[in-house]
Amino acid sequence: MSREHVVVGLSGGVDSSVSAYLLKEQGYRVSGLFMVNWTEDEEGYCSSAQDYQDARAVCEELDIPLHRVDFSSEYRDRVFARFLADYEAGKTPNPDVLCNREVKFQPFREYALRLGADWIATGHYARIEHGADGARLLRSVTEDKDQTYFLAAVAREHLDRVLFPVGGLTKPQVREIAQAAGLPVHRKKDSTGICFIGEREFRAFLSNYLKPNPGPMLDDAGHLAGQHQGLMYYTIGQRRGLQIGGRRGAAEGPWYVVAKDPATNSLRVSQDPQHPGLMSPALLTERFHWIRRPAALPPRLQARIRHRQALQDCRVEEQADGGLKVSFGQPQRAVVPGQFCVLYDGAECLGGGEIRAALPANSPDAA
């Protein structure tokens, strides 16, 4: 009987490379698949070309085949178009969540299955259990590397044939394995951000696609505090780059973005670090995506509203539109529409939903 075939999404980084190595050591027949998701790199910011060469070198060392596939059209249509539309609407989107849902676990999965894969694997720091009732997504053993936040919108059926080989390891252990195995990427620096932005200046990049629309910055009293360069460049809680100089009657100290109003193209700012616009005891999500919905929701769950945030105790109430109201034991700072609220029951990631609105303490809906 032939060995089970695993297609590993190879990024050219150490995590996916070690994933391929571990699977081969476990007796699987392994192939690599390198995805090209962005092709407009006239300024040389995206590392895709070098990453591909690194993936090739790893496959040569492991003596496994490497396939290269261009998903840039799918990425542009399913992720980047949404990314731009959300910024235009005044949100702060999370393209990494969308990329996993729309590319890595859809066209990538479909392509791998056409290659005859029994399983697909990636280098995500997450764990997965496969049972008779389907897959359960579990947090990594190391909280600082856990990536279930970015996987919370993936359809449960798309996790059915998935393996996460490094989810039970720490990053130092992964690098030690890579070095011991002679993988040429064992010292490669971790990638930061998303490929189509890379290390470039974000405002300059975004202005290539969206026309800046400057407008007023207004303080708590509605007085003009300055001019913003376009709502798309700012997010709730931001304190850097506001360029508000000393103002008569204002205290010395930082200013914070506390609200964005697309209807009037105005940015609300305050010097109060505990401003109601910054501290929210509750939030509302868009229609919530359940990876696994418990038959009876526990009275207490945990949530994250951003990657690497410590888990926050919460209770949830389902809404008529399929969204959730999530109420926290402690008010949350800078709840940002467009980001995701991800729910956990212990180690298990139950799913996620895009944040529709933050509910400040003075809101009647926050009770």
QUITADA-V634271 format. One record per pair of residues at least 12 apart in sequence whose C-alpha atoms are under 7 Angstrom apart, sorted by the first residue. I is the first residue (numbers start at 0). GAP is how many residues later the second one is. Records with the same first field share a line. If there is no record, write none. Layout:
I->GAP, GAP
This chain:
2->25, 26
3->24, 25, 114
4->23, 24, 25, 112, 113, 114
5->22, 23, 24, 25, 111, 112, 113, 114, 115
6->23, 24, 25, 26, 105, 110, 112, 113, 114
7->12, 23, 24, 25, 112, 113, 114
8->23, 24, 25, 112, 113
9->22, 23, 24, 45
10->23, 40, 44
11->39, 40, 42, 43
12->172, 175
13->171, 172, 174
14->108, 151, 159
15->106, 107
16->41
17->156, 160
18->103, 104, 146, 147
20->41
21->143
29->34
30->33, 34, 35
31->33, 34, 35
32->33, 34, 35
33->18, 33, 34, 35
34->33, 34, 35, 36
35->33, 34, 35, 36
36->33, 34, 35, 38
37->34, 158
38->33
44->153, 154, 155
45->149, 150, 152
53->131
56->127
57->125, 126
60->122
73->29
74->28
77->24
78->16, 19, 20
82->12
86->145
87->144
88->173
89->141, 142, 170, 172
90->246, 247
91->143, 244, 245, 246, 247
92->245, 246
93->244, 245
95->54
96->53, 54, 56
99->51, 54
100->52, 53
104->49, 53
118->42, 43
119->41, 42, 43
120->41, 42, 43
121->41, 42
122->41, 42, 43
123->23, 40, 43
124->15, 20, 21, 22, 41, 42
125->12, 13, 14, 20, 21, 22, 38, 41
126->12, 13, 37, 40, 41
127->35, 36
133->26
134->21, 24, 25
135->212
136->211, 212
137->209, 210, 211
138->208, 209, 210
139->27, 28
140->26, 27, 28
141->28
143->164
147->201
148->158, 193
151->190, 197, 199, 200
152->136, 198, 199
154->136
155->135
202->30
211->17, 18
212->16, 17
213->13, 14, 15, 16
214->12, 13, 14, 15, 50, 51
215->12, 50, 51
216->49, 50, 51, 52
217->49, 50, 51
218->49, 50, 51
219->49, 50
224->19
225->18
230->29, 36
234->22
235->21, 22, 23, 98, 100
236->19, 20, 21, 41, 97
237->18, 19
238->15, 16, 17, 18
252->18
253->17
254->14, 15, 16
255->13, 14, 15
256->12, 13
257->12, 19, 20
258->18
275->84, 85
276->83
277->55, 56
278->52, 53, 54, 55, 81
279->51, 52, 53, 55, 78, 79, 80, 81
280->46, 47, 49, 50, 51, 78, 79, 80, 85
281->43, 44, 45, 46, 76, 77, 84
282->42, 43, 44, 74, 75, 76
283->39, 40, 41, 42, 71, 72, 73, 74
284->38, 39, 40, 68, 69, 70, 71, 72
285->37, 67, 68, 69, 70
286->34, 35, 36, 66
287->34, 35, 36, 64, 65
288->62, 63, 64
289->60, 61, 62
290->59, 60
291->58, 59
292->57
298->16
299->13, 14, 15
300->12, 13, 14, 42, 43, 44
301->12, 41, 42, 43
302->38, 39, 40, 41
303->37, 38, 39
304->30, 35, 36, 37
305->34
312->15, 16
313->12, 13, 14, 15
314->12, 13
334->23
335->19
336->18, 19, 20
337->16, 17, 18
338->15, 16
339->12, 13, 14, 15
340->12, 13, 14
